[in-house]
Amino acid sequence: MAAIVNKRVFDEVVHCACWSGADANTATLAGNSRITVSRGFVDQIDSEEDGMVGAGGPAAVDQAGQIVRATLITRDILKLIPKVLLGPGLEANRDWVWYGRESGAATWSKASLMYPVPISLSMAFSRGNYAQGTIQAICRAVNDSDTFADLLKTEGGIAAGSVPALVLAASLWKPTAVTYNSIDVYHAMDFTVNANAIVRQDYGDGDVALSAVDISGWQLSVAATLRYAKEYAATDADILAYMLANPLKSLIVTLEGVGTQAAQTLTVKNINWREGGRDMQHPYTQVAATGTCAYVDDDGTTTNVLTGDSGDRLLVFAAA
């Protein structure tokens, strides 16, 4: 009779996500965070049917260019997002580290995702749930021999005393006040911000894994759903018509803090609302709009940045 084999891990939590290699920009996230990792190949090549007896498909299938993708999701949004946007930020990420309890033992396992380059960042705020931040990344190999095992490293048998202590989340909740170009925007249901990178990636020569992952820019977009279906002020225009007709203004959202966390304001500059709709649904009519942010203000000269230590910024978190 064979002995039972138990290689299970549970209660995995993200203890550290390091954004620039410096302690000042290291986010130790609370237990309501999670990471998913997928591994695969950039290219798969197969031969056509070649008439071999009994062969009903390709005789050969090959694959090349190992690629590791990861997604980090957290409600510990204030520890994560502002630090990601500081300094080198999104372009100079280092490793993500998390720990899990080993089944049937008093020890822990450790996993380290190496050299992830973020390619998207999103924040979602709604009345019905706590705010959530999401970062997607692709790992960039640093050695031509790096493989899946080098880009996602695991280690077991770690004593509980060597595992960082859990921390409380710095979480936000629903939008409590919204203005656009100083006009009050009422009844916000949800609000999302998405930053998507313009990505270049490649491998070749003797590289086993993806060896080039470069970011040439970021596209910032927003979406909002409101129950503000009446006209604003004393005019005949509804709020959606006003937003569409007045581009490149700032949207300022006040967000309620969770527990002892103070409320925050999030300012998104230079929104060019592209389209919107009105949906006569139960229980109240809803208005939805989507837009893209311009890096240059409506004065035609002031240029903004998404990340960095200085300059005018497209996204700004501040105490309410």
Summary of the structure (lengths in Angstrom):
residues: 320
radius of gyration: 23.6
end to end distance: 65.0
largest distance: 82.6
contacts: 985
relative contact order: 0.15
helix: 9%
strand: 53%
